[in-house]
Amino acid sequence: MAPVISKIYIYPIKSCKALELTQTQLSKYGLAHDRVFMVVNPETTKLRTSREFPQMVLAEQTIVDDTLVITAGGKTIKVPLVPSPSVYPEGDVYVFRHLVKALDLGEQAAQFFTDYLGAPSRLVYKSPNHVRAVTLHTPSASEMGYQAETAFADNYPVLALSEESVADINNKLEKPVQPLNFRPNLLIRGVTVPWEEDTWCVVKISGVVYYFTCRCTRCDSPNVDPDTGVKDKLQPQKTVQAFRRIDKGKKAKFYGCVGMNVVPSAVEGTLRVGDVLEIEQVFRGERMHSGSPGFATSQEQQEVLDLQVTA
């Protein structure tokens, strides 16, 4: 049997609790309303994440009509699901080294997260007036018919991961973890062997092509328990580093890899739990997250792209 989507998750506010869906729409950022909000340090305008504030994963978020309802620390606030640039002021924020234009959601939201995290914070929304382009290991705008972009995700619009790969990690752990430790958007069931998704390049789901661009290198954020908000000092990162440091890319070789970074070929479409994945093309040769622009389906193609960068 072909692999299928078993779970769909979005995270409207980056690093906050997952919102499980039975179906979702595509958007220009990947999945609709996924990681379009972010909490920032008002002094540096840099992101705040569960890496430093693990309790963020307990901040519940639900969508009610055109409103995002956020509950954390016994308090609840509501913000517009799609804030307007004509209402909220725009400024610069940082997603790691990436400068991104964002709308500030105001004092009430700022105080809510300041109280919850115990550190000065502000809630921002990705400005529609700014394109945060995705180019590395990704087909060009001319190839796809649109410029791939993302909002506040680390690097790519969509993260896919199989249940079988998570089970393989758990076989090596004393205390099992959940798929949500790795915060996928698409959880997949039915691969032939664990980590089969590492080999996929071109996958069709409900008539839309999805480019599985490169492996996802992992920091220690999966050490945060999504149910308790407690961060383990070692696991599962230590185990992942021990057996999944398999990518020989210039920077990727230092990290364990879990999940695949995915770019949809369209900004419109529907994904549903139970949708079948049609694997149209797999990677030929040794795959590397080398950080070059352009999409490759073979080791030879990737080497050519890498040479173009260094030439």
C-alpha positions in Angstrom: 0.0 0.0 0.0 1.1 3.6 -0.7 2.0 5.9 2.2 -0.8 8.2 3.4 -1.1 11.4 5.5 -2.0 10.2 9.0 -1.9 13.6 10.8 -1.9 17.3 9.7 -0.6 19.9 12.1 -0.1 23.7 11.9 1.5 26.0 14.5 -0.1 29.5 13.9 2.3 31.0 16.5 5.8 29.7 16.0 6.9 27.4 18.9 3.4 27.2 20.5 1.1 24.2 20.8 0.3 22.3 17.7 -3.2 22.6 16.2 -4.3 19.3 14.7 -6.5 19.4 11.6 -8.3 16.9 9.4 -7.8 19.0 6.3 -6.1 22.2 5.4 -5.6 24.5 2.4 -2.3 25.6 0.8 -1.2 29.2 1.0 1.7 31.1 -0.3 3.6 30.2 2.9 2.9 26.5 2.8 -0.1 25.4 4.9 -2.7 28.1 5.6 -2.1 30.0 8.9 1.0 28.0 9.7 3.8 29.8 11.6 2.5 33.3 10.5 2.7 34.7 14.1 5.8 34.9 16.2 6.9 36.1 19.7 9.9 38.4 19.7 12.2 40.1 22.1 11.2 43.8 21.9 14.8 44.9 22.5 16.5 42.9 19.9 13.4 42.0 17.7 14.8 38.5 17.5 12.4 35.5 17.8 11.6 33.8 21.1 11.2 30.0 20.8 10.7 26.9 22.8 14.5 26.3 22.7 14.8 29.0 25.4 11.2 29.1 26.7 10.0 25.5 26.6 6.6 26.4 28.1 5.7 28.0 24.8 4.6 24.5 23.6 1.8 24.6 26.1 0.3 27.8 24.8 -2.9 26.6 23.1 -4.1 28.1 19.9 -7.4 27.6 18.2 -9.0 29.1 15.1 -12.6 30.4 15.5 -13.9 32.0 12.4 -11.6 34.9 11.6 -10.0 34.9 15.1 -7.0 33.2 16.7 -7.8 32.3 20.3 -4.7 31.9 22.5 -4.8 30.4 26.0 -1.7 30.1 28.3 -1.1 30.5 32.0 -4.8 30.5 32.8 -5.5 33.5 30.6 -7.0 33.9 27.1 -6.7 36.5 24.4 -8.0 36.8 20.9 -6.2 38.4 17.9 -7.3 38.7 14.3 -6.4 35.5 12.3 -5.2 37.8 9.4 -4.2 41.1 10.9 -4.4 44.1 8.5 -1.3 46.2 7.6 -3.6 49.2 7.7 -4.3 48.6 11.4 -1.1 47.3 12.8 2.4 49.0 12.5 5.1 47.3 10.5 8.6 46.8 11.6 11.7 44.5 11.2 12.1 41.3 13.1 14.6 38.4 12.9 14.1 34.7 12.3 17.6 33.8 13.2 19.7 35.6 10.6 16.8 36.4 8.3 15.3 39.9 8.4 11.5 39.8 8.0 8.9 42.5 7.9 6.2 42.0 10.5 3.1 43.7 12.0 3.0 44.3 15.8 -0.2 43.1 17.4 -0.2 45.7 20.1 0.0 46.1 23.9 -2.5 43.5 25.1 -0.8 40.7 23.2 2.6 41.9 24.2 1.6 41.9 27.9 0.0 38.4 27.6 3.3 36.8 26.4 5.4 39.0 28.7 3.5 37.6 31.7 3.5 34.0 30.4 7.1 33.8 29.5 8.4 36.0 32.3 10.4 38.1 29.9 9.5 41.2 27.8 7.8 40.0 24.6 5.7 41.1 21.7 3.5 39.2 19.3 4.0 39.9 15.6 2.4 38.7 12.3 4.2 38.2 9.0 3.7 41.2 6.8 2.1 40.4 3.4 4.2 43.2 1.9 7.5 41.2 2.3 8.6 38.1 0.5 10.9 35.8 2.4 12.0 33.7 -0.5 12.9 30.0 -0.3 15.6 29.2 -2.9 18.0 26.6 -1.5 17.4 23.1 -2.9 14.2 24.5 -4.4 12.8 24.9 -7.9 13.0 28.4 -9.2 10.0 30.7 -9.7 10.1 30.2 -13.4 10.0 26.4 -12.9 7.1 26.5 -10.5 5.2 29.6 -11.7 5.5 31.3 -8.3 8.3 32.3 -5.9 8.4 29.8 -3.0 8.4 31.6 0.3 7.8 31.1 4.0 6.6 33.2 6.9 8.3 32.4 10.3 9.3 28.8 9.7 13.0 28.2 10.3 13.7 27.7 6.6 11.0 25.9 4.5 7.2 26.0 4.2 6.4 22.4 5.1 8.0 19.6 7.2 7.1 16.0 6.5 8.0 13.0 8.7 6.9 9.3 8.8 5.6 7.5 11.8 8.0 4.7 11.0 11.0 7.0 11.3 9.8 8.2 14.7 9.3 4.5 15.7 13.0 3.9 14.7 14.1 6.7 17.0 12.0 5.3 19.8 13.6 1.9 19.4 16.9 3.5 20.5 15.5 5.5 23.4 14.7 4.5 27.0 11.8 7.0 27.1 9.8 7.2 23.8 9.1 10.5 22.2 6.1 11.6 20.1 6.1 12.8 16.5 5.1 16.2 17.9 8.6 16.5 19.5 9.8 17.1 15.9 6.8 19.4 15.0 5.9 18.1 11.6 3.2 19.5 9.4 2.5 16.3 7.6 2.8 13.0 9.5 3.0 10.1 7.1 2.1 6.4 7.7 2.9 3.4 5.6 6.5 3.8 4.3 8.2 0.6 3.4 11.2 1.2 5.7 12.1 3.9 8.3 13.6 7.0 6.7 12.2 6.2 3.2 11.1 9.8 3.0 14.8 10.8 2.8 14.9 9.5 -0.7 11.8 11.2 -2.1 12.1 14.1 -4.5 8.8 14.6 -6.3 5.6 13.5 -4.6 2.0 14.1 -5.8 -0.8 14.5 -3.3 -4.3 15.2 -4.4 -3.1 16.4 -7.8 -0.5 18.8 -6.5 3.2 18.2 -6.7 5.3 18.6 -3.6 9.1 18.9 -3.8 10.9 17.1 -1.0 13.9 19.4 -1.2 16.4 18.3 1.6 16.7 16.8 5.0 15.8 18.8 8.1 18.8 19.3 10.4 17.8 19.3 14.0 18.8 21.4 17.0 17.7 20.6 20.6 14.1 21.8 20.3 12.8 18.2 20.0 14.0 17.7 23.6 10.9 19.7 24.7 8.1 17.4 25.8 5.0 18.7 23.9 2.7 17.5 26.8 4.6 18.9 29.7 6.7 21.8 28.4 9.7 20.3 30.1 13.0 20.2 28.2 15.2 17.2 28.6 18.9 18.0 28.9 19.9 15.2 26.4 17.2 13.3 24.7 16.2 12.7 22.0 18.9 15.0 20.5 21.8 12.8 21.8 20.4 9.7 20.2 19.5 11.5 16.9 23.0 12.9 16.8 24.5 9.4 17.3 22.7 7.7 14.4 21.2 10.3 12.1 24.2 12.5 11.4 24.2 11.1 7.9 24.1 14.1 5.6 27.6 15.1 4.3 26.6 18.7 3.4 29.0 21.4 4.5 26.9 22.4 7.5 24.4 19.5 7.7 27.1 17.1 8.5 27.3 18.4 12.1 23.6 17.7 12.8 21.3 14.8 13.1 18.5 14.8 10.5 14.8 14.1 11.1 12.1 14.9 8.6 12.1 16.4 5.1 11.8 20.0 4.1 9.0 20.3 1.5 7.9 23.0 -1.0 4.5 22.8 -2.6 4.4 23.5 -6.4 1.2 25.6 -5.9 -0.4 28.1 -3.5 -3.8 26.6 -3.9 -4.9 23.1 -3.0 -6.3 20.9 -0.3 -4.6 18.3 2.0 -6.7 15.8 3.9 -5.9 13.1 6.4 -5.9 9.9 4.4 -4.6 11.4 1.2 -2.3 9.1 -0.7 1.3 10.1 -1.5 2.3 9.2 -5.1 6.1 8.9 -5.1 6.9 10.1 -8.6 10.7 10.5 -8.3 13.4 9.5 -5.9 16.9 10.8 -5.5 19.7 9.0 -7.3 23.0 8.8 -5.6 24.1 10.3 -2.3 21.9 13.2 -1.1 23.4 16.2 0.5 22.0 19.3 2.2 24.7 21.5 0.7 22.8 24.8 0.6 22.8 25.6 -3.1 20.0 27.2 -5.0 18.1 25.0 -7.4 16.4 21.6 -7.2 18.3 18.4 -7.8 17.0 14.8 -8.2 20.4 13.2 -8.4 23.9 13.4 -7.0 25.2 14.6 -10.3 22.7 17.4 -10.6 23.5 18.5 -7.0 27.2 18.6 -7.8 26.6 20.8 -10.8 24.5 23.2 -8.7 27.2 23.3 -6.0 29.8 24.1 -8.6 27.8 27.0 -9.9 27.7 28.5 -6.4 31.5 28.3 -5.9 32.4 29.3 -9.5 
